[in-house]
Amino acid sequence: MLLNGIAAVLFDLDDTLIDSVRGKSIAEKIIADILASYIHNLGIAVDKEILLCELLLIDQMMNRRRLYDRSIWWQSLVGRLNLKVALPRHLVIEMTKAYWSYFGTYSLPFPDTAITLDSLLMRGYRLGMVTDTDGTPGVKMHRISQLSFKRAFSTIVIAGEDTVKTKPSVFPFKLAASRLGLSCAECVFVGDKPFTDIRGAKKAGMKSILIRRGIWESEEQPDFTVSSLSELCRFL
């Protein structure tokens, strides 16, 4: 046990507790199908593979800029393809609904999520979640409500909805600690993105653990780094 004085463990959601790779891939293919069909009906040729590649780049760019509203993504995608097409509002809404529906259905918990959460509860830790909005109010909490492990958390903060700003603002982290009746110094945060999760937790005064799910360039240094949730028991 290396982390002393810790009473609560707070988690990010996507790519920390749930594996969103498959869900994201399927959702993006659905978006490519919908958009390609719409553009084709306008008499404009579009390569679906190029469309998908550009969508992946937009995903990375928008996450870096913390712009989570997918409705903005779709028009940006059209712009990157140099198509002078203004997407109608009904289509944008349809695309966003379809994206989150498939994303939620096919993004499943990592194999060690439930057992790790149960183990931490048995050790006496209180659990919380601090996750960013999906850009459309209510969507993130709806997704969370479908997860079997939701019951493990004493508090869930949707940054950008429960607070004005998203991570790495300190306010979502401080709100979660406050709801648990704890100081930030008594909490450790576990997340996969250095530039939101680790930066925000450190600024708020929490200890931080980075779980490596991908490669993100960042100067932020966590207190500890793990490659799986089950490794948390080495520090707690």
ABEGO torsion letter per residue (X at the ends): XABBGBABBBBBABGAABBAAAAAAAAAAAAAAAAAAAAAAAGBBBBAAAAAAAAAAAAAAAAAAGBABAAAAAAAAAAAAGBBBBBBAAAAAAAAAAAAAAAAAABBBBAAAAAAAAAAAAAGBBBBBBBBBAGBBGAAAAAAAABAAAAABABBBBBGAABABBOABAAAAAAAAAAAGBBAAABBBBBABAAAAAAAAAAAGBBBBBBBABBBBBABBBABBBABAAAAAAAX
